[in-house]
Amino acid sequence: MRKSRQALKAHVHNGRLVLDEPTDLPEGEVIELVPLDQVLASGGDYLDDEERAALHQELEASVAEAKAGQLIAADDVLAELRAKR
């Protein structure tokens, strides 16, 4: 099982990125770094307009299902996901 990754903060020093704090990433791990301004300029994700519209539609449908009481317990969802591994 992979650990979830938290954001890493770094600064540029002599043209190199230097992490501001230690990390528990395994030796040799390759990560992709994207400037925060670029991420924010694109809406905070890599979705295009069509994908973002589809996401919002699904979120609205999910909220409507929750308001109608059509919920599934998180424990049940997790158990089902674990069973598929």
HTML snippet that shows the backbone in 3Dmol.js (N, CA, C, O; Angstrom):
<script src="https://3Dmol.org/build/3Dmol-min.js"></script>
<div id="view" style="width:600px;height:400px;position:relative"></div>
<script>
const pdb = `
ATOM      1  N   MET A   1       0.848  -1.189   0.000  1.00  0.00           N
ATOM      2  CA  MET A   1       0.000   0.000   0.000  1.00  0.00           C
ATOM      3  C   MET A   1       0.889   1.247   0.000  1.00  0.00           C
ATOM      4  O   MET A   1       1.792   1.363   0.829  1.00  0.00           O
ATOM      5  N   ARG A   2       0.647   2.148  -0.894  1.00  0.00           N
ATOM      6  CA  ARG A   2       1.419   3.383  -0.986  1.00  0.00           C
ATOM      7  C   ARG A   2       0.930   4.404   0.004  1.00  0.00           C
ATOM      8  O   ARG A   2      -0.275   4.590   0.171  1.00  0.00           O
ATOM      9  N   LYS A   3       1.844   5.060   0.655  1.00  0.00           N
ATOM     10  CA  LYS A   3       1.473   6.158   1.538  1.00  0.00           C
ATOM     11  C   LYS A   3       0.996   7.336   0.700  1.00  0.00           C
ATOM     12  O   LYS A   3       1.449   7.538  -0.426  1.00  0.00           O
ATOM     13  N   SER A   4       0.082   8.104   1.261  1.00  0.00           N
ATOM     14  CA  SER A   4      -0.292   9.316   0.544  1.00  0.00           C
ATOM     15  C   SER A   4       0.862  10.302   0.677  1.00  0.00           C
ATOM     16  O   SER A   4       1.550  10.328   1.698  1.00  0.00           O
ATOM     17  N   ARG A   5       1.065  11.086  -0.323  1.00  0.00           N
ATOM     18  CA  ARG A   5       2.175  12.026  -0.345  1.00  0.00           C
ATOM     19  C   ARG A   5       1.682  13.401   0.041  1.00  0.00           C
ATOM     20  O   ARG A   5       0.613  13.841  -0.383  1.00  0.00           O
ATOM     21  N   GLN A   6       2.480  14.074   0.853  1.00  0.00           N
ATOM     22  CA  GLN A   6       2.163  15.450   1.172  1.00  0.00           C
ATOM     23  C   GLN A   6       3.015  16.347   0.288  1.00  0.00           C
ATOM     24  O   GLN A   6       4.033  15.916  -0.252  1.00  0.00           O
ATOM     25  N   ALA A   7       2.600  17.572   0.147  1.00  0.00           N
ATOM     26  CA  ALA A   7       3.341  18.512  -0.676  1.00  0.00           C
ATOM     27  C   ALA A   7       4.722  18.741  -0.079  1.00  0.00           C
ATOM     28  O   ALA A   7       4.879  18.806   1.140  1.00  0.00           O
ATOM     29  N   LEU A   8       5.704  18.861  -0.932  1.00  0.00           N
ATOM     30  CA  LEU A   8       7.061  19.147  -0.505  1.00  0.00           C
ATOM     31  C   LEU A   8       7.384  20.592  -0.854  1.00  0.00           C
ATOM     32  O   LEU A   8       7.078  21.046  -1.956  1.00  0.00           O
ATOM     33  N   LYS A   9       7.989  21.308   0.060  1.00  0.00           N
ATOM     34  CA  LYS A   9       8.355  22.692  -0.189  1.00  0.00           C
ATOM     35  C   LYS A   9       9.856  22.752  -0.457  1.00  0.00           C
ATOM     36  O   LYS A   9      10.646  22.147   0.268  1.00  0.00           O
ATOM     37  N   ALA A  10      10.245  23.484  -1.504  1.00  0.00           N
ATOM     38  CA  ALA A  10      11.649  23.615  -1.871  1.00  0.00           C
ATOM     39  C   ALA A  10      11.907  25.036  -2.344  1.00  0.00           C
ATOM     40  O   ALA A  10      10.979  25.800  -2.609  1.00  0.00           O
ATOM     41  N   HIS A  11      13.180  25.370  -2.444  1.00  0.00           N
ATOM     42  CA  HIS A  11      13.553  26.666  -3.013  1.00  0.00           C
ATOM     43  C   HIS A  11      14.685  26.435  -4.015  1.00  0.00           C
ATOM     44  O   HIS A  11      15.340  25.392  -4.002  1.00  0.00           O
ATOM     45  N   VAL A  12      14.899  27.412  -4.870  1.00  0.00           N
ATOM     46  CA  VAL A  12      15.957  27.308  -5.872  1.00  0.00           C
ATOM     47  C   VAL A  12      17.224  27.921  -5.292  1.00  0.00           C
ATOM     48  O   VAL A  12      17.212  29.043  -4.785  1.00  0.00           O
ATOM     49  N   HIS A  13      18.318  27.166  -5.375  1.00  0.00           N
ATOM     50  CA  HIS A  13      19.618  27.637  -4.905  1.00  0.00           C
ATOM     51  C   HIS A  13      20.652  27.255  -5.958  1.00  0.00           C
ATOM     52  O   HIS A  13      20.864  26.073  -6.227  1.00  0.00           O
ATOM     53  N   ASN A  14      21.294  28.256  -6.552  1.00  0.00           N
ATOM     54  CA  ASN A  14      22.282  28.017  -7.612  1.00  0.00           C
ATOM     55  C   ASN A  14      21.708  27.144  -8.732  1.00  0.00           C
ATOM     56  O   ASN A  14      22.384  26.251  -9.243  1.00  0.00           O
ATOM     57  N   GLY A  15      20.457  27.415  -9.106  1.00  0.00           N
ATOM     58  CA  GLY A  15      19.849  26.682 -10.211  1.00  0.00           C
ATOM     59  C   GLY A  15      19.373  25.290  -9.863  1.00  0.00           C
ATOM     60  O   GLY A  15      18.941  24.560 -10.755  1.00  0.00           O
ATOM     61  N   ARG A  16      19.431  24.892  -8.607  1.00  0.00           N
ATOM     62  CA  ARG A  16      18.989  23.562  -8.169  1.00  0.00           C
ATOM     63  C   ARG A  16      17.845  23.716  -7.167  1.00  0.00           C
ATOM     64  O   ARG A  16      17.790  24.685  -6.410  1.00  0.00           O
ATOM     65  N   LEU A  17      16.940  22.747  -7.178  1.00  0.00           N
ATOM     66  CA  LEU A  17      15.859  22.724  -6.187  1.00  0.00           C
ATOM     67  C   LEU A  17      16.377  22.045  -4.928  1.00  0.00           C
ATOM     68  O   LEU A  17      16.941  20.952  -4.983  1.00  0.00           O
ATOM     69  N   VAL A  18      16.179  22.706  -3.799  1.00  0.00           N
ATOM     70  CA  VAL A  18      16.624  22.190  -2.508  1.00  0.00           C
ATOM     71  C   VAL A  18      15.404  22.093  -1.604  1.00  0.00           C
ATOM     72  O   VAL A  18      14.714  23.086  -1.371  1.00  0.00           O
ATOM     73  N   LEU A  19      15.139  20.886  -1.095  1.00  0.00           N
ATOM     74  CA  LEU A  19      13.998  20.717  -0.191  1.00  0.00           C
ATOM     75  C   LEU A  19      14.235  21.488   1.096  1.00  0.00           C
ATOM     76  O   LEU A  19      15.360  21.558   1.592  1.00  0.00           O
ATOM     77  N   ASP A  20      13.174  22.063   1.631  1.00  0.00           N
ATOM     78  CA  ASP A  20      13.268  22.835   2.862  1.00  0.00           C
ATOM     79  C   ASP A  20      13.143  21.965   4.113  1.00  0.00           C
ATOM     80  O   ASP A  20      13.371  22.449   5.221  1.00  0.00           O
ATOM     81  N   GLU A  21      12.788  20.704   3.954  1.00  0.00           N
ATOM     82  CA  GLU A  21      12.649  19.810   5.094  1.00  0.00           C
ATOM     83  C   GLU A  21      12.986  18.387   4.640  1.00  0.00           C
ATOM     84  O   GLU A  21      12.947  18.098   3.444  1.00  0.00           O
ATOM     85  N   PRO A  22      13.313  17.508   5.570  1.00  0.00           N
ATOM     86  CA  PRO A  22      13.616  16.123   5.188  1.00  0.00           C
ATOM     87  C   PRO A  22      12.372  15.426   4.636  1.00  0.00           C
ATOM     88  O   PRO A  22      11.246  15.865   4.870  1.00  0.00           O
ATOM     89  N   THR A  23      12.588  14.353   3.914  1.00  0.00           N
ATOM     90  CA  THR A  23      11.490  13.584   3.352  1.00  0.00           C
ATOM     91  C   THR A  23      11.724  12.103   3.612  1.00  0.00           C
ATOM     92  O   THR A  23      12.862  11.667   3.781  1.00  0.00           O
ATOM     93  N   ASP A  24      10.643  11.332   3.643  1.00  0.00           N
ATOM     94  CA  ASP A  24      10.767   9.887   3.809  1.00  0.00           C
ATOM     95  C   ASP A  24      10.606   9.156   2.472  1.00  0.00           C
ATOM     96  O   ASP A  24      10.371   7.948   2.442  1.00  0.00           O
ATOM     97  N   LEU A  25      10.735   9.902   1.366  1.00  0.00           N
ATOM     98  CA  LEU A  25      10.652   9.271   0.044  1.00  0.00           C
ATOM     99  C   LEU A  25      11.797   8.260  -0.099  1.00  0.00           C
ATOM    100  O   LEU A  25      12.907   8.505   0.375  1.00  0.00           O
ATOM    101  N   PRO A  26      11.528   7.134  -0.748  1.00  0.00           N
ATOM    102  CA  PRO A  26      12.583   6.141  -0.917  1.00  0.00           C
ATOM    103  C   PRO A  26      13.676   6.645  -1.859  1.00  0.00           C
ATOM    104  O   PRO A  26      13.419   7.443  -2.761  1.00  0.00           O
ATOM    105  N   GLU A  27      14.889   6.168  -1.634  1.00  0.00           N
ATOM    106  CA  GLU A  27      16.024   6.526  -2.479  1.00  0.00           C
ATOM    107  C   GLU A  27      15.717   6.202  -3.936  1.00  0.00           C
ATOM    108  O   GLU A  27      15.241   5.108  -4.241  1.00  0.00           O
ATOM    109  N   GLY A  28      15.981   7.129  -4.825  1.00  0.00           N
ATOM    110  CA  GLY A  28      15.756   6.906  -6.243  1.00  0.00           C
ATOM    111  C   GLY A  28      14.355   7.236  -6.721  1.00  0.00           C
ATOM    112  O   GLY A  28      14.086   7.171  -7.921  1.00  0.00           O
ATOM    113  N   GLU A  29      13.455   7.588  -5.811  1.00  0.00           N
ATOM    114  CA  GLU A  29      12.083   7.949  -6.191  1.00  0.00           C
ATOM    115  C   GLU A  29      12.120   9.154  -7.131  1.00  0.00           C
ATOM    116  O   GLU A  29      12.826  10.130  -6.876  1.00  0.00           O
ATOM    117  N   VAL A  30      11.364   9.077  -8.202  1.00  0.00           N
ATOM    118  CA  VAL A  30      11.270  10.178  -9.148  1.00  0.00           C
ATOM    119  C   VAL A  30       9.981  10.927  -8.869  1.00  0.00           C
ATOM    120  O   VAL A  30       8.915  10.320  -8.776  1.00  0.00           O
ATOM    121  N   ILE A  31      10.073  12.240  -8.735  1.00  0.00           N
ATOM    122  CA  ILE A  31       8.887  13.058  -8.495  1.00  0.00           C
ATOM    123  C   ILE A  31       8.821  14.149  -9.558  1.00  0.00           C
ATOM    124  O   ILE A  31       9.842  14.546 -10.120  1.00  0.00           O
ATOM    125  N   GLU A  32       7.629  14.618  -9.821  1.00  0.00           N
ATOM    126  CA  GLU A  32       7.430  15.709 -10.780  1.00  0.00           C
ATOM    127  C   GLU A  32       7.170  16.976  -9.996  1.00  0.00           C
ATOM    128  O   GLU A  32       6.284  17.011  -9.142  1.00  0.00           O
ATOM    129  N   LEU A  33       7.927  18.006 -10.276  1.00  0.00           N
ATOM    130  CA  LEU A  33       7.759  19.285  -9.604  1.00  0.00           C
ATOM    131  C   LEU A  33       7.103  20.263 -10.567  1.00  0.00           C
ATOM    132  O   LEU A  33       7.527  20.391 -11.716  1.00  0.00           O
ATOM    133  N   VAL A  34       6.068  20.952 -10.097  1.00  0.00           N
ATOM    134  CA  VAL A  34       5.365  21.931 -10.904  1.00  0.00           C
ATOM    135  C   VAL A  34       5.285  23.214 -10.086  1.00  0.00           C
ATOM    136  O   VAL A  34       4.842  23.177  -8.938  1.00  0.00           O
ATOM    137  N   PRO A  35       5.703  24.345 -10.645  1.00  0.00           N
ATOM    138  CA  PRO A  35       5.619  25.600  -9.895  1.00  0.00           C
ATOM    139  C   PRO A  35       4.182  25.877  -9.447  1.00  0.00           C
ATOM    140  O   PRO A  35       3.240  25.712 -10.223  1.00  0.00           O
ATOM    141  N   LEU A  36       4.027  26.289  -8.214  1.00  0.00           N
ATOM    142  CA  LEU A  36       2.706  26.535  -7.640  1.00  0.00           C
ATOM    143  C   LEU A  36       1.920  27.550  -8.461  1.00  0.00           C
ATOM    144  O   LEU A  36       0.716  27.382  -8.650  1.00  0.00           O
ATOM    145  N   ASP A  37       2.572  28.594  -8.950  1.00  0.00           N
ATOM    146  CA  ASP A  37       1.866  29.589  -9.771  1.00  0.00           C
ATOM    147  C   ASP A  37       1.243  28.950 -11.002  1.00  0.00           C
ATOM    148  O   ASP A  37       0.144  29.328 -11.410  1.00  0.00           O
ATOM    149  N   GLN A  38       1.936  27.984 -11.598  1.00  0.00           N
ATOM    150  CA  GLN A  38       1.414  27.299 -12.783  1.00  0.00           C
ATOM    151  C   GLN A  38       0.190  26.460 -12.426  1.00  0.00           C
ATOM    152  O   GLN A  38      -0.781  26.425 -13.182  1.00  0.00           O
ATOM    153  N   VAL A  39       0.234  25.790 -11.286  1.00  0.00           N
ATOM    154  CA  VAL A  39      -0.897  24.971 -10.848  1.00  0.00           C
ATOM    155  C   VAL A  39      -2.109  25.864 -10.570  1.00  0.00           C
ATOM    156  O   VAL A  39      -3.224  25.564 -10.997  1.00  0.00           O
ATOM    157  N   LEU A  40      -1.878  26.947  -9.861  1.00  0.00           N
ATOM    158  CA  LEU A  40      -2.982  27.854  -9.537  1.00  0.00           C
ATOM    159  C   LEU A  40      -3.547  28.521 -10.787  1.00  0.00           C
ATOM    160  O   LEU A  40      -4.756  28.733 -10.882  1.00  0.00           O
ATOM    161  N   ALA A  41      -2.688  28.851 -11.740  1.00  0.00           N
ATOM    162  CA  ALA A  41      -3.145  29.486 -12.980  1.00  0.00           C
ATOM    163  C   ALA A  41      -4.030  28.554 -13.789  1.00  0.00           C
ATOM    164  O   ALA A  41      -4.878  29.012 -14.555  1.00  0.00           O
ATOM    165  N   SER A  42      -3.839  27.235 -13.626  1.00  0.00           N
ATOM    166  CA  SER A  42      -4.655  26.274 -14.375  1.00  0.00           C
ATOM    167  C   SER A  42      -5.863  25.807 -13.570  1.00  0.00           C
ATOM    168  O   SER A  42      -6.478  24.796 -13.910  1.00  0.00           O
ATOM    169  N   GLY A  43      -6.206  26.527 -12.514  1.00  0.00           N
ATOM    170  CA  GLY A  43      -7.379  26.184 -11.726  1.00  0.00           C
ATOM    171  C   GLY A  43      -7.086  25.223 -10.588  1.00  0.00           C
ATOM    172  O   GLY A  43      -8.015  24.743  -9.938  1.00  0.00           O
ATOM    173  N   GLY A  44      -5.820  24.933 -10.332  1.00  0.00           N
ATOM    174  CA  GLY A  44      -5.451  24.065  -9.213  1.00  0.00           C
ATOM    175  C   GLY A  44      -5.397  22.600  -9.570  1.00  0.00           C
ATOM    176  O   GLY A  44      -5.171  21.760  -8.698  1.00  0.00           O
ATOM    177  N   ASP A  45      -5.599  22.275 -10.831  1.00  0.00           N
ATOM    178  CA  ASP A  45      -5.534  20.872 -11.247  1.00  0.00           C
ATOM    179  C   ASP A  45      -5.190  20.815 -12.732  1.00  0.00           C
ATOM    180  O   ASP A  45      -4.900  21.843 -13.344  1.00  0.00           O
ATOM    181  N   TYR A  46      -5.220  19.642 -13.300  1.00  0.00           N
ATOM    182  CA  TYR A  46      -4.881  19.468 -14.705  1.00  0.00           C
ATOM    183  C   TYR A  46      -6.109  19.157 -15.561  1.00  0.00           C
ATOM    184  O   TYR A  46      -5.986  18.592 -16.648  1.00  0.00           O
ATOM    185  N   LEU A  47      -7.284  19.526 -15.072  1.00  0.00           N
ATOM    186  CA  LEU A  47      -8.507  19.252 -15.807  1.00  0.00           C
ATOM    187  C   LEU A  47      -8.721  20.298 -16.889  1.00  0.00           C
ATOM    188  O   LEU A  47      -8.467  21.486 -16.689  1.00  0.00           O
ATOM    189  N   ASP A  48      -9.196  19.831 -18.043  1.00  0.00           N
ATOM    190  CA  ASP A  48      -9.592  20.797 -19.064  1.00  0.00           C
ATOM    191  C   ASP A  48     -11.041  21.208 -18.767  1.00  0.00           C
ATOM    192  O   ASP A  48     -11.656  20.689 -17.835  1.00  0.00           O
ATOM    193  N   ASP A  49     -11.573  22.126 -19.547  1.00  0.00           N
ATOM    194  CA  ASP A  49     -12.924  22.654 -19.279  1.00  0.00           C
ATOM    195  C   ASP A  49     -13.981  21.555 -19.289  1.00  0.00           C
ATOM    196  O   ASP A  49     -14.885  21.557 -18.453  1.00  0.00           O
ATOM    197  N   GLU A  50     -13.873  20.620 -20.224  1.00  0.00           N
ATOM    198  CA  GLU A  50     -14.845  19.529 -20.321  1.00  0.00           C
ATOM    199  C   GLU A  50     -14.757  18.605 -19.110  1.00  0.00           C
ATOM    200  O   GLU A  50     -15.780  18.207 -18.554  1.00  0.00           O
ATOM    201  N   GLU A  51     -13.541  18.267 -18.705  1.00  0.00           N
ATOM    202  CA  GLU A  51     -13.365  17.396 -17.527  1.00  0.00           C
ATOM    203  C   GLU A  51     -13.847  18.083 -16.263  1.00  0.00           C
ATOM    204  O   GLU A  51     -14.469  17.449 -15.411  1.00  0.00           O
ATOM    205  N   ARG A  52     -13.564  19.389 -16.131  1.00  0.00           N
ATOM    206  CA  ARG A  52     -14.001  20.129 -14.944  1.00  0.00           C
ATOM    207  C   ARG A  52     -15.527  20.204 -14.891  1.00  0.00           C
ATOM    208  O   ARG A  52     -16.112  20.075 -13.816  1.00  0.00           O
ATOM    209  N   ALA A  53     -16.179  20.411 -16.044  1.00  0.00           N
ATOM    210  CA  ALA A  53     -17.645  20.455 -16.090  1.00  0.00           C
ATOM    211  C   ALA A  53     -18.226  19.101 -15.693  1.00  0.00           C
ATOM    212  O   ALA A  53     -19.215  19.042 -14.962  1.00  0.00           O
ATOM    213  N   ALA A  54     -17.618  18.014 -16.169  1.00  0.00           N
ATOM    214  CA  ALA A  54     -18.086  16.668 -15.809  1.00  0.00           C
ATOM    215  C   ALA A  54     -17.910  16.426 -14.315  1.00  0.00           C
ATOM    216  O   ALA A  54     -18.785  15.845 -13.672  1.00  0.00           O
ATOM    217  N   LEU A  55     -16.782  16.870 -13.758  1.00  0.00           N
ATOM    218  CA  LEU A  55     -16.547  16.726 -12.318  1.00  0.00           C
ATOM    219  C   LEU A  55     -17.606  17.470 -11.523  1.00  0.00           C
ATOM    220  O   LEU A  55     -18.164  16.924 -10.572  1.00  0.00           O
ATOM    221  N   HIS A  56     -17.888  18.707 -11.900  1.00  0.00           N
ATOM    222  CA  HIS A  56     -18.887  19.498 -11.184  1.00  0.00           C
ATOM    223  C   HIS A  56     -20.270  18.856 -11.285  1.00  0.00           C
ATOM    224  O   HIS A  56     -21.037  18.874 -10.321  1.00  0.00           O
ATOM    225  N   GLN A  57     -20.587  18.294 -12.442  1.00  0.00           N
ATOM    226  CA  GLN A  57     -21.875  17.620 -12.614  1.00  0.00           C
ATOM    227  C   GLN A  57     -21.966  16.413 -11.678  1.00  0.00           C
ATOM    228  O   GLN A  57     -23.000  16.194 -11.046  1.00  0.00           O
ATOM    229  N   GLU A  58     -20.895  15.637 -11.588  1.00  0.00           N
ATOM    230  CA  GLU A  58     -20.886  14.474 -10.699  1.00  0.00           C
ATOM    231  C   GLU A  58     -20.970  14.893  -9.231  1.00  0.00           C
ATOM    232  O   GLU A  58     -21.644  14.240  -8.434  1.00  0.00           O
ATOM    233  N   LEU A  59     -20.293  15.970  -8.880  1.00  0.00           N
ATOM    234  CA  LEU A  59     -20.354  16.457  -7.498  1.00  0.00           C
ATOM    235  C   LEU A  59     -21.760  16.917  -7.141  1.00  0.00           C
ATOM    236  O   LEU A  59     -22.246  16.641  -6.045  1.00  0.00           O
ATOM    237  N   GLU A  60     -22.410  17.614  -8.056  1.00  0.00           N
ATOM    238  CA  GLU A  60     -23.787  18.053  -7.815  1.00  0.00           C
ATOM    239  C   GLU A  60     -24.721  16.859  -7.659  1.00  0.00           C
ATOM    240  O   GLU A  60     -25.599  16.868  -6.796  1.00  0.00           O
ATOM    241  N   ALA A  61     -24.540  15.831  -8.485  1.00  0.00           N
ATOM    242  CA  ALA A  61     -25.359  14.624  -8.381  1.00  0.00           C
ATOM    243  C   ALA A  61     -25.108  13.927  -7.048  1.00  0.00           C
ATOM    244  O   ALA A  61     -26.039  13.412  -6.429  1.00  0.00           O
ATOM    245  N   SER A  62     -23.866  13.909  -6.610  1.00  0.00           N
ATOM    246  CA  SER A  62     -23.519  13.278  -5.338  1.00  0.00           C
ATOM    247  C   SER A  62     -24.163  14.010  -4.159  1.00  0.00           C
ATOM    248  O   SER A  62     -24.680  13.381  -3.236  1.00  0.00           O
ATOM    249  N   VAL A  63     -24.128  15.338  -4.200  1.00  0.00           N
ATOM    250  CA  VAL A  63     -24.753  16.128  -3.135  1.00  0.00           C
ATOM    251  C   VAL A  63     -26.259  15.864  -3.110  1.00  0.00           C
ATOM    252  O   VAL A  63     -26.847  15.724  -2.038  1.00  0.00           O
ATOM    253  N   ALA A  64     -26.875  15.796  -4.271  1.00  0.00           N
ATOM    254  CA  ALA A  64     -28.311  15.523  -4.341  1.00  0.00           C
ATOM    255  C   ALA A  64     -28.627  14.139  -3.757  1.00  0.00           C
ATOM    256  O   ALA A  64     -29.613  13.988  -3.035  1.00  0.00           O
ATOM    257  N   GLU A  65     -27.799  13.129  -4.061  1.00  0.00           N
ATOM    258  CA  GLU A  65     -28.006  11.785  -3.503  1.00  0.00           C
ATOM    259  C   GLU A  65     -27.867  11.806  -1.984  1.00  0.00           C
ATOM    260  O   GLU A  65     -28.647  11.167  -1.278  1.00  0.00           O
ATOM    261  N   ALA A  66     -26.870  12.544  -1.481  1.00  0.00           N
ATOM    262  CA  ALA A  66     -26.669  12.623  -0.030  1.00  0.00           C
ATOM    263  C   ALA A  66     -27.876  13.284   0.637  1.00  0.00           C
ATOM    264  O   ALA A  66     -28.338  12.826   1.683  1.00  0.00           O
ATOM    265  N   LYS A  67     -28.387  14.362   0.032  1.00  0.00           N
ATOM    266  CA  LYS A  67     -29.560  15.049   0.594  1.00  0.00           C
ATOM    267  C   LYS A  67     -30.787  14.152   0.579  1.00  0.00           C
ATOM    268  O   LYS A  67     -31.666  14.286   1.430  1.00  0.00           O
ATOM    269  N   ALA A  68     -30.854  13.238  -0.384  1.00  0.00           N
ATOM    270  CA  ALA A  68     -31.983  12.305  -0.483  1.00  0.00           C
ATOM    271  C   ALA A  68     -31.779  11.079   0.410  1.00  0.00           C
ATOM    272  O   ALA A  68     -32.613  10.174   0.429  1.00  0.00           O
ATOM    273  N   GLY A  69     -30.672  11.057   1.144  1.00  0.00           N
ATOM    274  CA  GLY A  69     -30.414   9.936   2.048  1.00  0.00           C
ATOM    275  C   GLY A  69     -29.844   8.708   1.367  1.00  0.00           C
ATOM    276  O   GLY A  69     -29.798   7.635   1.968  1.00  0.00           O
ATOM    277  N   GLN A  70     -29.416   8.842   0.141  1.00  0.00           N
ATOM    278  CA  GLN A  70     -28.859   7.712  -0.610  1.00  0.00           C
ATOM    279  C   GLN A  70     -27.352   7.639  -0.349  1.00  0.00           C
ATOM    280  O   GLN A  70     -26.539   7.958  -1.217  1.00  0.00           O
ATOM    281  N   LEU A  71     -27.004   7.215   0.856  1.00  0.00           N
ATOM    282  CA  LEU A  71     -25.612   7.188   1.284  1.00  0.00           C
ATOM    283  C   LEU A  71     -25.119   5.755   1.448  1.00  0.00           C
ATOM    284  O   LEU A  71     -25.907   4.831   1.654  1.00  0.00           O
ATOM    285  N   ILE A  72     -23.820   5.589   1.355  1.00  0.00           N
ATOM    286  CA  ILE A  72     -23.168   4.306   1.621  1.00  0.00           C
ATOM    287  C   ILE A  72     -22.127   4.572   2.702  1.00  0.00           C
ATOM    288  O   ILE A  72     -21.358   5.528   2.607  1.00  0.00           O
ATOM    289  N   ALA A  73     -22.104   3.738   3.715  1.00  0.00           N
ATOM    290  CA  ALA A  73     -21.154   3.909   4.808  1.00  0.00           C
ATOM    291  C   ALA A  73     -19.726   3.802   4.288  1.00  0.00           C
ATOM    292  O   ALA A  73     -19.416   2.927   3.480  1.00  0.00           O
ATOM    293  N   ALA A  74     -18.859   4.698   4.758  1.00  0.00           N
ATOM    294  CA  ALA A  74     -17.457   4.698   4.324  1.00  0.00           C
ATOM    295  C   ALA A  74     -16.795   3.353   4.583  1.00  0.00           C
ATOM    296  O   ALA A  74     -16.006   2.886   3.763  1.00  0.00           O
ATOM    297  N   ASP A  75     -17.107   2.724   5.715  1.00  0.00           N
ATOM    298  CA  ASP A  75     -16.524   1.411   6.030  1.00  0.00           C
ATOM    299  C   ASP A  75     -16.876   0.380   4.959  1.00  0.00           C
ATOM    300  O   ASP A  75     -16.045  -0.454   4.601  1.00  0.00           O
ATOM    301  N   ASP A  76     -18.104   0.439   4.451  1.00  0.00           N
ATOM    302  CA  ASP A  76     -18.520  -0.497   3.397  1.00  0.00           C
ATOM    303  C   ASP A  76     -17.747  -0.245   2.102  1.00  0.00           C
ATOM    304  O   ASP A  76     -17.316  -1.185   1.435  1.00  0.00           O
ATOM    305  N   VAL A  77     -17.580   1.013   1.759  1.00  0.00           N
ATOM    306  CA  VAL A  77     -16.837   1.362   0.538  1.00  0.00           C
ATOM    307  C   VAL A  77     -15.385   0.901   0.664  1.00  0.00           C
ATOM    308  O   VAL A  77     -14.842   0.305  -0.265  1.00  0.00           O
ATOM    309  N   LEU A  78     -14.760   1.172   1.802  1.00  0.00           N
ATOM    310  CA  LEU A  78     -13.366   0.770   2.012  1.00  0.00           C
ATOM    311  C   LEU A  78     -13.212  -0.740   1.965  1.00  0.00           C
ATOM    312  O   LEU A  78     -12.259  -1.252   1.377  1.00  0.00           O
ATOM    313  N   ALA A  79     -14.144  -1.455   2.583  1.00  0.00           N
ATOM    314  CA  ALA A  79     -14.084  -2.920   2.572  1.00  0.00           C
ATOM    315  C   ALA A  79     -14.197  -3.445   1.129  1.00  0.00           C
ATOM    316  O   ALA A  79     -13.499  -4.387   0.752  1.00  0.00           O
ATOM    317  N   GLU A  80     -15.065  -2.840   0.344  1.00  0.00           N
ATOM    318  CA  GLU A  80     -15.228  -3.268  -1.050  1.00  0.00           C
ATOM    319  C   GLU A  80     -13.958  -2.990  -1.855  1.00  0.00           C
ATOM    320  O   GLU A  80     -13.532  -3.821  -2.657  1.00  0.00           O
ATOM    321  N   LEU A  81     -13.360  -1.825  -1.640  1.00  0.00           N
ATOM    322  CA  LEU A  81     -12.121  -1.492  -2.347  1.00  0.00           C
ATOM    323  C   LEU A  81     -10.976  -2.436  -1.950  1.00  0.00           C
ATOM    324  O   LEU A  81     -10.197  -2.871  -2.797  1.00  0.00           O
ATOM    325  N   ARG A  82     -10.889  -2.740  -0.658  1.00  0.00           N
ATOM    326  CA  ARG A  82      -9.831  -3.647  -0.197  1.00  0.00           C
ATOM    327  C   ARG A  82     -10.023  -5.049  -0.769  1.00  0.00           C
ATOM    328  O   ARG A  82      -9.046  -5.740  -1.057  1.00  0.00           O
ATOM    329  N   ALA A  83     -11.252  -5.465  -0.931  1.00  0.00           N
ATOM    330  CA  ALA A  83     -11.544  -6.801  -1.455  1.00  0.00           C
ATOM    331  C   ALA A  83     -11.131  -6.910  -2.924  1.00  0.00           C
ATOM    332  O   ALA A  83     -10.842  -8.005  -3.405  1.00  0.00           O
ATOM    333  N   LYS A  84     -11.102  -5.789  -3.635  1.00  0.00           N
ATOM    334  CA  LYS A  84     -10.739  -5.795  -5.057  1.00  0.00           C
ATOM    335  C   LYS A  84      -9.243  -5.869  -5.273  1.00  0.00           C
ATOM    336  O   LYS A  84      -8.796  -6.118  -6.392  1.00  0.00           O
ATOM    337  N   ARG A  85      -8.447  -5.656  -4.215  1.00  0.00           N
ATOM    338  CA  ARG A  85      -6.993  -5.695  -4.370  1.00  0.00           C
ATOM    339  C   ARG A  85      -6.479  -7.067  -4.515  1.00  0.00           C
ATOM    340  O   ARG A  85      -5.272  -7.263  -4.655  1.00  0.00           O
TER     341      ARG A  85
END
`;
const viewer = $3Dmol.createViewer("view");
viewer.addModel(pdb, "pdb");
viewer.setStyle({}, {cartoon: {color: "spectrum"}});
viewer.zoomTo();
viewer.render();
</script>
